[in-house]
Amino acid sequence: MTDRRLGVAVVSGRSMEPTLHEGDRPRPGRLAVVRLPPSERGPRPLSVKRVTGTAPGEPGAWWVERDNPAEGVDSWHVGGIPEADVLGRVLLRLPAFTRRVWRA
């Protein structure tokens, strides 16, 4: 990841519970925004996952996991995530007041 742009990720789904919940903005640490490979039904949405290390036997790939074993998809399902598909890492968490969605 050489591109240094900043962005905001908002959690959707339950794969990272109990660490993260729907609507949360991830905390700093070993969390990353990743592009998982498509399923037979089509592309998957971007995901927040815990990076646990390099993928065994897959040079240039990272092993990512979910915190909730009953929900979601991770490297146990799809294997290592190529470095190009690790789109960003979590640097900070926005204060709770930024969670409110403003609509015009």
Backbone hydrogen bonds, N-H to C=O, Kabsch-Sander energy under -0.5 kcal/mol:
donor,donor_aa,acceptor,acceptor_aa,energy
11,V,24,D,-3.3
17,E,14,R,-1.4
19,T,16,M,-1.1
20,L,16,M,-2.0
23,G,11,V,-2.8
24,D,21,H,-2.8
29,G,90,V,-1.0
32,A,49,K,-2.6
33,V,88,G,-2.8
34,V,32,A,-0.6
34,V,47,S,-3.2
35,R,85,D,-2.7
36,L,34,V,-0.7
39,S,42,G,-2.7
42,G,39,S,-1.4
47,S,34,V,-2.7
49,K,32,A,-2.5
49,K,47,S,-0.6
50,R,65,E,-2.8
51,V,30,R,-3.3
51,V,49,K,-0.5
52,T,50,R,-0.6
52,T,63,W,-2.5
53,G,63,W,-0.9
55,A,61,A,-2.3
58,E,55,A,-1.9
61,A,58,E,-1.7
62,W,81,I,-2.8
63,W,53,G,-3.3
64,V,62,W,-0.6
65,E,50,R,-2.8
67,D,15,S,-0.9
68,N,15,S,-2.7
71,E,68,N,-1.6
75,S,64,V,-2.8
77,H,74,D,-1.9
78,V,74,D,-2.0
79,G,75,S,-2.1
81,I,62,W,-3.3
83,E,60,G,-2.1
85,D,82,P,-2.2
86,V,83,E,-1.6
87,L,33,V,-1.7
87,L,85,D,-1.0
88,G,33,V,-1.3
90,V,31,L,-2.5
98,T,95,P,-1.8
99,R,96,A,-2.2
100,R,97,F,-0.8
102,W,100,R,-0.6
